[in-house]
Amino acid sequence: MKVLERLFGRDDVVEYWRLVVLSVVVGAVAGLGAAGLYWLIDAMRYLLMEGIAGYHPQGPGGEPPLFPPLNVAFRREALLVLPAAGGLLGGWLVANFAPEAAGHGTDAAIEAYHYHDGRVRGRVPIIKAIASAITIGSGGSAGREGPIAQIGAGFGSQLANWLSLSGKDRRILMAAGMAGGVGAIFNAPLAGAIFAAEVMYRDLDFEYEVLVPAIISSVVAYAVFTIPFGWEPLFVTPSFAFRNIWHLLPYLPLALVVSGGSLIYVKVFYKVHHLFGRSRIQPWLKPALGGLVVGLIGYYIPETLGAGAGILQRALVTGHELEGDFGGIGIRLLLLVAFGKILTTAFSVGSGGSGGVFGPAIVIGGALGGVVGQLTALLFPALDIQPGAFVLVGMAGFFAAAANTPISTIIMVSEMTGNYHLLVPSMLVCFLSYLMLRHVQLYEKQLPNRFEAPVHLAHMMEATLRQLTVADVSGWRESDTAGLLINDTDGVGTIRERFTTTARTTVPVIDKQGRLCGVIYRREMQAMLMAHSALGPLVLATDFAQPAVTVCSTDFLISALQKLTAHDIRELVVVDPDDPRKITGVITNHDIMAAYHRRATEDKAV
């Protein structure tokens, strides 16, 4: 860091570049973590789904299997028990070693950012990775976004702890790790960075301070991840194009369909989550019971098990087949997958199993998009639409509505598919569905906006109070002090009477010319009166008076608040800027807070 000090000099610049350097480190580790999680999930799938059940779920076209296929006959009955067994093992690990690793993980990262200064226990990433791999590999319907978000966030937090960084720097590095992990594992570096900044809030608000470190971390993580696994996008897609403005019309009902599906997805997920949460069953057993329901559904609809990305790959090329083994998929199966996966995800993750909710969400959204696309092609053949394009746009619209992340989701799906030609319909569907479901949130720990974030309250208050002056505050004018002032020649009886008839904690003392000569504080009045009680009428107000702490009407409120805090008092005497002994009023800490809340309310309304 001394090199940076010599190069840049200023402390704030050095601090900024230190975060940049550390973001590179966080990104490198997040990329390794993403690679490890990807390998672990595929290994578990290979050992459990393929090795025991003989079920070979197809993956996305850009992600070939890491292991050679096993020559094991398909045993459908094994699907009944595998998710339960995986839930039991994963649930035991989480319950005994890291309870905060239960569920989808992204909420835990958001909560750590907002309420715990970015603190994540060191064991959480390891337990989260193993438990999630077991859950997904055994057939649980879950994704990789939650686990890798918590894994990346965990390392960023631990690095900040090792270096004894501030809470602010820890939060930034935690978000950078989250961005790097998501950007790497989905081959979507830009979306990963924006997702980490956007997912913190329900409204269209961002954590701007994390954007640059998140982008750097995401780029590095993506580069590290692609060294062993290649640079291809996650999905192989036809050359979709948007060249006809009339094609926007069928995307309007798609926005309604994915919004409705998102609403059902979130409602069902939290119904199941609360059902298991209120249950008195041991925490380690709950994912196993959820896994039994998952296995029952998977027995009849195997496509609802695991990540389920293969069904999306098939739907993307329906009606526009590419070279390879990808076959078409019909409306009936798409509907079964959409609604079946809503249930399997709710019981896999909502019961306390470990895994993300982004992967299942895009599968459900893509399936619903495929239904709308195929129906539109059947009913309006003259439009000459591509059903697979509706799959892609449905993927984006569904998650944008459920997670309140329209911007990062548009970019995420574009990067995952390597297709940027459908940005216009994606923007339309994502923002329409987001607006229709603003009252719904998949991530419960999201705050409405930065105004509600505990970590920003102090900074926002300081910035606001630096803009307001004492003159902007009501309630301190000279007319309000008429019955408050005490003459320096007043005796003990007058002092006692004045404090009896007012709720003020500070009473100014003036001389014969009406000029300020000191103040008397309520908290010290009683002790002084007792100490001088024997002298009675010989004691005057001037004997009690202490030097007044004052402000001028032109002073900023931040200065007034600092004086209140420094002297441990609740009121200040306001004096004329040109005459420090001419009283113009009294301002209280309540007056300052009221002015702040009034300005903050005005800013939010704008």
C-alpha positions as CSV (number, residue, x, y, z in Angstrom):
1,M,0.0,0.0,0.0
2,K,3.0,2.3,0.4
3,V,3.5,2.1,-3.3
4,L,-0.1,3.3,-3.8
5,E,0.5,6.2,-1.3
6,R,3.6,7.3,-3.3
7,L,1.7,7.1,-6.6
8,F,-1.6,8.7,-5.6
9,G,-0.9,10.6,-2.3
10,R,-4.5,11.2,-1.1
11,D,-5.8,8.9,1.5
12,D,-9.2,8.4,-0.1
13,V,-7.6,7.5,-3.5
14,V,-5.4,5.0,-1.7
15,E,-8.4,3.5,0.0
16,Y,-10.2,3.2,-3.3
17,W,-7.3,1.5,-5.1
18,R,-6.8,-0.8,-2.1
19,L,-10.4,-2.1,-2.7
20,V,-9.7,-2.5,-6.4
21,V,-6.6,-4.7,-5.7
22,L,-8.6,-6.7,-3.1
23,S,-11.4,-7.1,-5.6
24,V,-9.0,-8.9,-7.9
25,V,-8.1,-11.3,-5.1
26,V,-11.8,-11.8,-4.2
27,G,-12.6,-12.4,-7.9
28,A,-9.9,-15.0,-8.3
29,V,-11.1,-17.0,-5.3
30,A,-14.7,-16.6,-6.3
31,G,-13.8,-18.0,-9.7
32,L,-12.1,-21.0,-8.1
33,G,-15.1,-21.4,-5.8
34,A,-17.5,-21.4,-8.8
35,A,-15.3,-24.0,-10.5
36,G,-15.3,-26.2,-7.4
37,L,-19.0,-25.9,-6.9
38,Y,-19.7,-26.7,-10.6
39,W,-17.5,-29.8,-10.4
40,L,-19.0,-30.9,-7.0
41,I,-22.6,-30.6,-8.3
42,D,-21.8,-32.6,-11.4
43,A,-19.9,-35.2,-9.4
44,M,-22.9,-35.7,-7.1
45,R,-25.3,-35.9,-10.0
46,Y,-23.0,-38.5,-11.6
47,L,-22.8,-40.6,-8.5
48,L,-26.4,-40.3,-7.4
49,M,-28.8,-39.6,-10.2
50,E,-26.8,-41.5,-12.8
51,G,-25.0,-44.0,-10.6
52,I,-28.0,-45.1,-8.5
53,A,-31.2,-44.2,-10.5
54,G,-29.7,-44.5,-14.0
55,Y,-31.3,-41.1,-14.8
56,H,-29.2,-38.9,-17.2
57,P,-30.8,-35.4,-17.2
58,Q,-29.6,-33.4,-20.1
59,G,-27.7,-30.2,-19.3
60,P,-27.5,-26.9,-21.3
61,G,-25.8,-27.1,-24.6
62,G,-22.8,-25.1,-23.5
63,E,-22.1,-27.3,-20.5
64,P,-21.1,-30.8,-21.5
65,P,-21.0,-33.4,-18.7
66,L,-17.7,-33.6,-16.8
67,F,-17.8,-37.4,-16.5
68,P,-18.4,-40.2,-19.0
69,P,-21.9,-41.7,-19.0
70,L,-22.5,-44.8,-16.9
71,N,-24.1,-47.9,-18.3
72,V,-26.8,-48.1,-15.6
73,A,-30.4,-49.0,-16.4
74,F,-33.0,-46.4,-15.5
75,R,-34.7,-47.2,-12.2
76,R,-37.6,-44.9,-11.8
77,E,-38.4,-46.1,-8.2
78,A,-35.0,-44.8,-7.1
79,L,-36.2,-41.3,-7.9
80,L,-38.8,-41.7,-5.1
81,V,-36.1,-41.8,-2.4
82,L,-33.0,-40.1,-3.7
83,P,-34.2,-36.5,-3.0
84,A,-35.2,-37.5,0.5
85,A,-31.8,-39.1,1.1
86,G,-30.0,-36.1,-0.2
87,G,-32.2,-33.8,1.9
88,L,-31.4,-35.8,5.0
89,L,-27.7,-35.7,4.5
90,G,-27.6,-32.0,3.5
91,G,-30.0,-31.1,6.2
92,W,-27.8,-32.8,8.9
93,L,-24.7,-31.0,7.6
94,V,-26.4,-27.6,7.7
95,A,-28.2,-28.0,11.0
96,N,-25.0,-29.1,12.8
97,F,-22.4,-26.9,11.3
98,A,-23.9,-23.8,9.7
99,P,-27.7,-23.2,10.1
100,E,-27.4,-20.0,8.1
101,A,-26.6,-22.1,5.0
102,A,-30.2,-23.4,4.9
103,G,-32.4,-22.2,2.1
104,H,-31.4,-20.4,-1.1
105,G,-28.4,-18.4,0.3
106,T,-29.0,-15.1,-1.5
107,D,-31.3,-13.9,1.3
108,A,-28.6,-14.7,3.8
109,A,-26.0,-12.7,1.8
110,I,-28.5,-9.7,1.6
111,E,-29.2,-9.9,5.3
112,A,-25.4,-10.0,6.1
113,Y,-24.9,-6.9,3.9
114,H,-27.7,-4.8,5.4
115,Y,-27.6,-5.9,9.1
116,H,-24.3,-7.5,10.0
117,D,-21.7,-5.3,8.3
118,G,-21.1,-8.0,5.7
119,R,-20.0,-10.6,8.3
120,V,-20.3,-14.2,7.1
121,R,-18.8,-17.1,9.1
122,G,-15.8,-18.8,7.5
123,R,-17.4,-22.2,7.6
124,V,-20.6,-21.2,5.7
125,P,-19.2,-21.3,2.2
126,I,-17.8,-24.8,2.7
127,I,-21.0,-26.2,4.2
128,K,-23.1,-24.4,1.6
129,A,-21.2,-25.9,-1.3
130,I,-21.3,-29.4,0.0
131,A,-25.0,-29.3,1.1
132,S,-26.1,-27.7,-2.2
133,A,-24.2,-30.2,-4.3
134,I,-25.8,-33.0,-2.4
135,T,-29.3,-31.4,-2.7
136,I,-29.0,-30.8,-6.5
137,G,-27.1,-33.9,-7.2
138,S,-29.7,-36.1,-5.6
139,G,-32.5,-34.6,-7.6
140,G,-33.5,-31.6,-5.5
141,S,-34.9,-28.8,-7.6
142,A,-32.5,-26.0,-6.9
143,G,-30.0,-23.8,-8.6
144,R,-26.4,-22.6,-8.3
145,E,-27.0,-18.8,-7.8
146,G,-27.7,-19.0,-4.0
147,P,-24.8,-21.3,-3.1
148,I,-22.3,-19.4,-5.1
149,A,-23.6,-16.0,-3.9
150,Q,-23.0,-17.2,-0.3
151,I,-19.7,-18.8,-1.2
152,G,-18.3,-15.7,-2.9
153,A,-19.7,-13.4,-0.2
154,G,-18.2,-15.5,2.5
155,F,-14.7,-15.2,1.1
156,G,-15.0,-11.5,0.6
157,S,-16.1,-11.2,4.2
158,Q,-13.3,-13.3,5.5
159,L,-10.7,-11.4,3.6
160,A,-11.9,-8.2,5.1
161,N,-11.7,-9.8,8.6
162,W,-8.2,-11.0,8.0
163,L,-7.1,-7.5,7.0
164,S,-9.1,-5.9,9.8
165,L,-11.0,-3.6,7.4
166,S,-13.9,-1.4,8.2
167,G,-17.5,-2.5,8.1
168,K,-18.0,-0.5,4.9
169,D,-15.1,-2.2,3.2
170,R,-16.2,-5.6,4.4
171,R,-19.7,-5.1,2.8
172,I,-18.1,-4.0,-0.5
173,L,-15.8,-7.0,-0.6
174,M,-18.7,-9.3,0.3
175,A,-20.8,-7.9,-2.5
176,A,-17.8,-8.2,-4.9
177,G,-17.4,-11.9,-4.0
178,M,-21.1,-12.4,-4.6
179,A,-20.8,-10.8,-8.0
180,G,-17.7,-12.8,-8.9
181,G,-19.3,-16.1,-8.0
182,V,-22.6,-15.4,-9.9
183,G,-20.8,-13.9,-12.9
184,A,-18.5,-16.9,-13.2
185,I,-20.8,-19.8,-12.7
186,F,-23.4,-18.5,-15.2
187,N,-20.8,-17.2,-17.7
188,A,-22.3,-13.8,-17.3
189,P,-19.7,-11.4,-15.8
190,L,-21.6,-8.1,-16.5
191,A,-24.9,-9.4,-15.1
192,G,-23.2,-10.9,-12.0
193,A,-21.8,-7.5,-11.1
194,I,-25.1,-5.6,-11.7
195,F,-27.0,-8.4,-9.9
196,A,-24.9,-7.9,-6.7
197,A,-25.7,-4.2,-6.8
198,E,-29.4,-4.5,-7.8
199,V,-30.6,-7.4,-5.7
200,M,-30.2,-5.6,-2.4
201,Y,-33.4,-3.5,-3.0
202,R,-36.9,-4.1,-4.1
203,D,-37.3,-0.8,-5.9
204,L,-35.1,0.2,-8.9
205,D,-32.2,1.2,-6.7
206,F,-28.6,0.2,-6.6
207,E,-25.7,-0.2,-4.3
208,Y,-23.6,2.2,-6.4
209,E,-20.5,1.9,-4.2
210,V,-20.1,-1.8,-4.9
211,L,-20.4,-1.6,-8.7
212,V,-16.7,-1.0,-9.6
213,P,-15.3,-3.6,-7.2
214,A,-18.1,-6.0,-8.3
215,I,-17.3,-5.6,-12.0
216,I,-13.6,-6.1,-11.4
217,S,-14.3,-9.2,-9.2
218,S,-16.7,-10.6,-11.8
219,V,-14.3,-10.2,-14.7
220,V,-11.5,-11.9,-12.8
221,A,-13.8,-14.7,-11.6
222,Y,-15.2,-15.3,-15.1
223,A,-11.6,-15.5,-16.5
224,V,-10.6,-18.0,-13.8
225,F,-13.7,-20.1,-14.3
226,T,-13.4,-20.3,-18.1
227,I,-9.8,-21.6,-18.0
228,P,-10.9,-25.2,-17.2
229,F,-14.5,-25.0,-18.5
230,G,-14.4,-22.9,-21.7
231,W,-15.8,-19.6,-22.9
232,E,-19.0,-20.8,-24.5
233,P,-22.4,-19.4,-23.3
234,L,-24.4,-21.7,-21.0
235,F,-27.1,-22.4,-23.7
236,V,-26.8,-23.1,-27.4
237,T,-29.4,-21.0,-29.2
238,P,-30.5,-20.5,-32.8
239,S,-29.9,-17.1,-34.4
240,F,-32.9,-15.4,-32.9
241,A,-33.7,-12.0,-34.3
242,F,-36.2,-9.2,-33.7
243,R,-37.0,-7.4,-37.0
244,N,-40.8,-6.9,-37.0
245,I,-42.5,-4.4,-34.6
246,W,-45.7,-6.4,-34.8
247,H,-43.9,-9.3,-33.0
248,L,-44.1,-7.2,-29.8
249,L,-47.8,-7.8,-29.6
250,P,-47.7,-11.5,-28.6
251,Y,-45.0,-10.6,-26.0
252,L,-47.7,-8.6,-24.1
253,P,-49.6,-11.8,-23.1
254,L,-46.2,-13.4,-22.3
255,A,-45.7,-10.6,-19.7
256,L,-49.0,-11.5,-18.1
257,V,-48.3,-15.2,-18.1
258,V,-44.8,-14.9,-16.6
259,S,-46.1,-12.4,-14.0
260,G,-48.9,-14.8,-13.0
261,G,-46.4,-17.7,-12.9
262,S,-44.0,-15.6,-10.8
263,L,-46.7,-14.8,-8.3
264,I,-47.7,-18.5,-8.0
265,Y,-44.0,-19.4,-7.6
266,V,-43.3,-17.0,-4.8
267,K,-46.6,-17.7,-3.0
268,V,-46.2,-21.4,-3.1
269,F,-42.5,-21.2,-2.1
270,Y,-43.3,-19.2,1.0
271,K,-46.4,-21.2,1.9
272,V,-44.2,-24.3,2.0
273,H,-41.4,-22.4,3.7
274,H,-43.6,-21.1,6.5
275,L,-45.3,-24.5,6.8
276,F,-41.9,-26.1,7.6
277,G,-40.8,-23.1,9.6
278,R,-43.7,-23.4,12.0
279,S,-43.3,-27.2,12.3
280,R,-41.7,-28.6,15.4
281,I,-39.9,-31.3,13.4
282,Q,-36.1,-31.3,13.9
283,P,-34.4,-28.9,11.4
284,W,-32.2,-31.7,9.9
285,L,-35.2,-33.8,9.1
286,K,-37.3,-31.1,7.3
287,P,-35.3,-31.3,4.0
288,A,-35.8,-35.0,4.0
289,L,-39.6,-34.7,4.3
290,G,-39.5,-32.1,1.6
291,G,-37.4,-34.5,-0.5
292,L,-40.1,-37.2,-0.2
293,V,-42.6,-34.8,-1.9
294,V,-40.0,-34.0,-4.6
295,G,-39.3,-37.7,-5.2
296,L,-43.0,-38.4,-5.6
297,I,-43.4,-35.6,-8.2
298,G,-40.1,-36.6,-9.9
299,Y,-41.3,-40.2,-10.2
300,Y,-44.0,-39.1,-12.6
301,I,-42.2,-36.0,-14.1
302,P,-38.4,-36.7,-13.9
303,E,-37.7,-33.4,-15.8
304,T,-38.7,-31.5,-12.7
305,L,-35.7,-32.9,-10.7
306,G,-32.2,-31.4,-10.4
307,A,-31.2,-28.2,-12.2
308,G,-33.6,-28.8,-15.1
309,A,-31.6,-26.8,-17.6
310,G,-31.8,-29.5,-20.3
311,I,-35.5,-28.9,-20.7
312,L,-34.8,-25.3,-21.5
313,Q,-32.2,-26.3,-24.0
314,R,-34.7,-28.4,-25.8
315,A,-37.4,-25.8,-25.7
316,L,-35.0,-23.1,-27.1
317,V,-34.5,-25.0,-30.3
318,T,-38.1,-26.3,-30.7
319,G,-39.3,-25.3,-34.2
320,H,-35.7,-24.2,-35.1
321,E,-33.6,-27.4,-34.5
322,L,-29.9,-27.1,-34.5
323,E,-27.3,-29.7,-35.2
324,G,-26.9,-32.1,-32.3
325,D,-29.1,-34.2,-30.1
326,F,-31.6,-31.5,-29.0
327,G,-35.1,-32.5,-29.8
328,G,-38.3,-30.5,-29.7
329,I,-40.6,-30.3,-26.7
330,G,-44.4,-29.9,-26.7
331,I,-46.9,-27.7,-24.8
332,R,-48.1,-30.5,-22.5
333,L,-44.7,-31.3,-21.2
334,L,-43.8,-27.6,-20.8
335,L,-46.8,-27.0,-18.6
336,L,-46.1,-30.1,-16.5
337,V,-42.5,-29.0,-16.1
338,A,-43.5,-25.4,-15.2
339,F,-46.0,-26.3,-12.5
340,G,-44.2,-29.4,-11.3
341,K,-41.0,-27.4,-10.8
342,I,-42.8,-24.8,-8.8
343,L,-43.7,-27.5,-6.4
344,T,-40.4,-29.4,-6.4
345,T,-38.5,-26.1,-5.8
346,A,-40.8,-25.1,-3.0
347,F,-40.3,-28.5,-1.2
348,S,-36.6,-28.8,-2.0
349,V,-35.5,-25.3,-0.9
350,G,-38.5,-24.1,1.1
351,S,-38.2,-27.0,3.5
352,G,-34.7,-25.9,4.4
353,G,-32.7,-27.7,1.7
354,S,-29.7,-25.9,0.4
355,G,-29.8,-24.5,-3.1
356,G,-30.6,-21.4,-5.2
357,V,-33.9,-20.3,-6.7
358,F,-32.6,-18.6,-9.8
359,G,-32.0,-21.8,-11.8
360,P,-35.5,-23.2,-11.2
361,A,-37.0,-19.8,-11.9
362,I,-35.6,-19.5,-15.4
363,V,-36.6,-23.1,-16.2
364,I,-40.2,-22.3,-15.1
365,G,-40.2,-19.0,-17.0
366,G,-38.7,-20.5,-20.1
367,A,-41.3,-23.3,-20.0
368,L,-44.1,-20.8,-19.8
369,G,-42.5,-18.7,-22.5
370,G,-42.3,-21.8,-24.7
371,V,-46.1,-22.5,-24.2
372,V,-47.0,-18.9,-25.2
373,G,-44.6,-19.1,-28.2
374,Q,-45.9,-22.4,-29.5
375,L,-49.5,-21.3,-29.0
376,T,-48.8,-18.1,-30.9
377,A,-47.1,-20.0,-33.7
378,L,-50.2,-22.3,-34.0
379,L,-52.8,-19.5,-33.8
380,F,-51.1,-16.9,-35.9
381,P,-48.8,-18.7,-38.4
382,A,-48.7,-15.5,-40.5
383,L,-46.5,-13.8,-37.9
384,D,-43.8,-16.3,-38.6
385,I,-42.5,-16.2,-35.0
386,Q,-39.8,-18.3,-33.4
387,P,-41.2,-20.2,-30.4
388,G,-37.7,-20.5,-28.9
389,A,-37.4,-16.7,-28.7
390,F,-40.4,-16.7,-26.3
391,V,-38.5,-19.3,-24.2
392,L,-35.6,-16.9,-23.8
393,V,-37.7,-13.8,-23.1
394,G,-39.8,-15.9,-20.6
395,M,-36.7,-16.9,-18.7
396,A,-35.8,-13.2,-18.2
397,G,-39.3,-11.9,-17.5
398,F,-40.1,-14.6,-14.9
399,F,-37.1,-14.0,-12.7
400,A,-37.2,-10.2,-13.1
401,A,-40.8,-10.2,-11.7
402,A,-40.0,-12.6,-8.9
403,A,-36.7,-11.2,-7.7
404,N,-37.2,-7.4,-8.5
405,T,-34.0,-7.4,-10.6
406,P,-35.1,-6.5,-14.2
407,I,-31.9,-4.9,-15.3
408,S,-29.4,-7.6,-14.3
409,T,-31.8,-10.3,-15.4
410,I,-32.1,-8.9,-19.0
411,I,-28.3,-8.9,-19.2
412,M,-28.0,-12.3,-17.4
413,V,-30.2,-14.2,-19.8
414,S,-28.5,-12.5,-22.8
415,E,-25.1,-13.5,-21.6
416,M,-26.2,-17.0,-20.7
417,T,-27.6,-17.6,-24.2
418,G,-25.1,-15.5,-26.1
419,N,-28.0,-13.9,-27.8
420,Y,-28.4,-10.1,-27.7
421,H,-30.9,-9.7,-30.6
422,L,-34.0,-10.0,-28.3
423,L,-33.1,-7.1,-26.0
424,V,-36.2,-5.1,-27.1
425,P,-38.8,-7.8,-26.3
426,S,-36.9,-8.8,-23.2
427,M,-36.9,-5.2,-21.9
428,L,-40.6,-4.9,-22.6
429,V,-41.5,-8.2,-20.8
430,C,-39.1,-7.8,-17.9
431,F,-40.2,-4.3,-17.0
432,L,-43.9,-5.0,-17.5
433,S,-43.7,-8.1,-15.3
434,Y,-41.6,-6.2,-12.7
435,L,-44.1,-3.4,-12.5
436,M,-47.0,-5.8,-12.1
437,L,-45.4,-7.7,-9.3
438,R,-43.6,-4.9,-7.3
439,H,-45.5,-5.9,-4.2
440,V,-44.0,-9.4,-4.4
441,Q,-40.5,-10.4,-3.5
442,L,-38.7,-13.7,-3.8
443,Y,-35.9,-12.4,-1.6
444,E,-37.5,-11.4,1.7
445,K,-34.4,-9.6,3.0
446,Q,-34.5,-7.0,0.2
447,L,-35.2,-3.5,1.5
448,P,-37.4,-1.1,-0.4
449,N,-34.5,1.3,-1.2
450,R,-31.4,2.9,0.1
451,F,-33.4,5.3,2.3
452,E,-34.4,2.2,4.4
453,A,-30.9,0.7,4.6
454,P,-29.4,0.8,8.1
455,V,-25.9,1.0,6.7
456,H,-26.8,4.2,4.8
457,L,-28.8,6.0,7.4
458,A,-25.9,7.8,9.0
459,H,-24.4,8.8,5.7
460,M,-27.7,10.0,4.4
461,M,-28.4,11.9,7.6
462,E,-25.0,13.6,7.4
463,A,-25.4,14.5,3.8
464,T,-28.9,15.9,4.4
465,L,-27.9,17.9,7.5
466,R,-25.0,19.4,5.5
467,Q,-27.6,20.9,3.2
468,L,-30.0,22.3,5.8
469,T,-29.3,25.3,8.0
470,V,-30.8,26.4,11.3
471,A,-32.9,28.8,9.4
472,D,-34.6,25.9,7.7
473,V,-35.9,24.6,11.0
474,S,-39.2,25.7,12.5
475,G,-39.9,26.1,16.2
476,W,-36.9,28.1,17.3
477,R,-37.9,31.7,16.6
478,E,-37.6,34.6,19.1
479,S,-41.3,34.6,19.9
480,D,-40.9,31.1,21.3
481,T,-38.4,32.3,23.9
482,A,-40.6,35.1,25.4
483,G,-41.6,33.0,28.4
484,L,-38.4,31.1,28.7
485,L,-35.7,33.8,29.4
486,I,-34.5,34.5,33.0
487,N,-32.8,37.8,34.1
488,D,-29.4,37.5,35.7
489,T,-30.8,39.1,38.8
490,D,-33.7,36.6,39.3
491,G,-33.6,34.5,42.4
492,V,-34.0,30.8,43.2
493,G,-37.9,31.0,43.2
494,T,-38.0,32.4,39.6
495,I,-35.5,29.7,38.4
496,R,-37.6,26.9,40.0
497,E,-40.8,28.4,38.6
498,R,-39.4,28.7,35.1
499,F,-38.4,25.0,35.0
500,T,-41.7,24.0,36.4
501,T,-43.7,25.7,33.7
502,T,-41.7,24.6,30.7
503,A,-40.5,21.3,29.2
504,R,-37.3,22.9,28.0
505,T,-34.0,21.5,29.3
506,T,-32.1,24.8,28.7
507,V,-33.0,28.2,30.0
508,P,-31.1,31.3,28.7
509,V,-30.0,33.9,31.2
510,I,-29.9,37.6,30.0
511,D,-28.7,40.9,31.5
512,K,-30.5,44.2,31.8
513,Q,-29.9,45.0,28.1
514,G,-31.5,41.6,27.1
515,R,-28.2,40.2,26.0
516,L,-27.1,36.6,26.5
517,C,-24.8,36.0,29.5
518,G,-25.2,32.2,30.0
519,V,-27.6,29.3,30.4
520,I,-29.0,27.1,33.1
521,Y,-29.5,23.3,32.4
522,R,-32.4,21.4,34.0
523,R,-30.2,18.4,34.7
524,E,-27.9,20.5,37.0
525,M,-30.5,22.8,38.4
526,Q,-31.7,20.5,41.3
527,A,-28.2,19.8,42.5
528,M,-27.3,23.5,42.5
529,L,-30.4,24.5,44.3
530,M,-29.7,22.0,47.0
531,A,-26.1,23.2,47.3
532,H,-27.2,26.8,47.7
533,S,-30.4,26.3,49.7
534,A,-29.0,27.8,52.9
535,L,-28.2,31.1,51.1
536,G,-31.8,31.4,49.8
537,P,-32.6,34.8,48.3
538,L,-28.9,35.8,48.2
539,V,-28.3,33.4,45.2
540,L,-29.1,34.8,41.8
541,A,-29.4,33.3,38.3
542,T,-26.0,34.7,37.3
543,D,-24.5,32.5,40.0
544,F,-26.0,29.4,38.3
545,A,-25.3,30.4,34.7
546,Q,-22.9,28.4,32.6
547,P,-21.3,29.4,29.3
548,A,-23.9,29.0,26.5
549,V,-23.4,26.6,23.6
550,T,-24.7,28.6,20.6
551,V,-25.4,28.4,16.9
552,C,-26.3,31.0,14.3
553,S,-29.3,30.8,11.9
554,T,-26.8,30.4,9.0
555,D,-25.0,27.4,10.6
556,F,-25.6,24.0,9.0
557,L,-27.6,21.5,11.0
558,I,-24.7,19.1,11.0
559,S,-22.7,21.6,13.0
560,A,-25.6,22.0,15.5
561,L,-25.9,18.2,15.9
562,Q,-22.2,17.9,16.5
563,K,-22.4,20.5,19.2
564,L,-25.3,18.8,20.9
565,T,-23.4,15.5,20.9
566,A,-20.1,16.9,22.0
567,H,-21.7,18.7,25.0
568,D,-24.3,16.0,25.8
569,I,-27.2,18.4,25.7
570,R,-30.5,18.5,23.9
571,E,-30.9,22.3,23.1
572,L,-28.9,25.1,21.7
573,V,-29.3,28.8,21.9
574,V,-29.6,30.5,18.5
575,V,-27.9,33.9,18.2
576,D,-27.7,36.6,15.6
577,P,-24.8,35.9,13.1
578,D,-23.7,39.5,13.6
579,D,-24.1,39.7,17.4
580,P,-23.2,36.5,19.3
581,R,-25.0,37.8,22.4
582,K,-28.4,38.6,20.8
583,I,-30.8,35.7,21.3
584,T,-33.0,34.8,18.4
585,G,-34.3,31.4,19.6
586,V,-33.6,27.9,20.9
587,I,-33.2,24.8,18.7
588,T,-33.7,21.3,20.0
589,N,-32.5,17.9,18.8
590,H,-36.1,17.1,18.1
591,D,-36.3,20.1,15.7
592,I,-33.2,18.8,13.9
593,M,-34.6,15.3,13.5
594,A,-37.9,16.7,12.3
595,A,-36.2,18.8,9.6
596,Y,-34.2,15.7,8.5
597,H,-37.3,13.5,8.2
598,R,-39.1,16.2,6.3
599,R,-36.3,16.5,3.8
600,A,-35.9,12.7,3.5
601,T,-39.6,12.3,2.9
602,E,-39.5,15.0,0.1
603,D,-36.5,13.2,-1.5
604,K,-38.3,9.8,-1.5
605,A,-41.4,11.4,-3.0
606,V,-39.3,12.7,-5.8
